[in-house]
């Protein structure tokens, strides 16, 4: 087994469109059994998830502006405020990719900042969907996320054309320069890839293949 305390580094996730309530409750049981500290569930199941882990230290995460990021800021704020009111303690919001590519940097910064400011006391990650961004756009997104007060930058939703890459994790880690942390997500389905992401600088891993990864980690 590696020296990494892996369960504490994984956001255990079920966000596929056909996920049922039974899938969400199974995710909650798995988090309790395997020691995951954060779970991500569809917003419509937040009440069930919060109740299922109420007597634990597990934090419930909710995606905001998911998965495309093109929601209005008012809509993202409303999603975030409701999620926190219902018990969410981690919010992963999708960057407004279109506005970034249009050069509307003030709008992108404000979009992030308004969600952060409207939901104090919880953790905020900004999902870039790096597969759609140039290298310079990735760096710019990092600067904007830091300026807006986010806690993490994150590679991918898992719904884009491609997921996390080692090159992107390294780029994000270098660009944020310790001001925020980095979450790698999207296409991470085995321990070898997970280890590579951690060694490249990822502080957290988002995956729906958590149990498979843990099984491989235990015998590594």
TAMO-V483953 format. One line per field, one symbol per residue. ss: DSSP state (H for helix, E for strand, - for the rest). psi: psi as a letter, one per 30 degrees, with the letter a starting at -180 (. if undefined). burial: 1 if it has 24 or more other ideal C-beta (glycine too) atoms within 12 Angstrom, else 0. Layout:
ss: ???
psi: ???
burial: ???
This chain:
ss: -----HHHHEEEEE------HHHHHHHHHHHHHH---EEEE-HHHHHHHHHH------EEEEEE--------HHHHHHHHHHHHH----EEEEE--HHHHH---HHHHHHHHHHHHHH----EEEEE--HHH--HHHHHHHHHHHHHH---EEE-----------HHHHHHHHHHH----EEEEE-----HHHHHHHHHH---EEEE--HHHHHHHHHH-
psi: klfkieeffkjkkjglfgkleeeeeeeeeeeeefgkfkkklkefgeeeeeefgeglgkkkkkkkhkgffglleeeeeeeeeeeeefgkgkkjkkkieeeeffgieeeeeeeeeeeeffilglkkkkkfifffkleeeeeeeeeeeeefglflkkelffgaflbkleeeeeeeeeefhfellkkkkjgjgleeeeeeeeffgkflkklfheeeeeeeefg.
burial: 0001011011111110000000111111011001011111111011111101100001111111111011101001101110110111111111111011100010111111111101100111111111111000111111111111111111111111001111011111101100011111111110101110110111111111111011001000
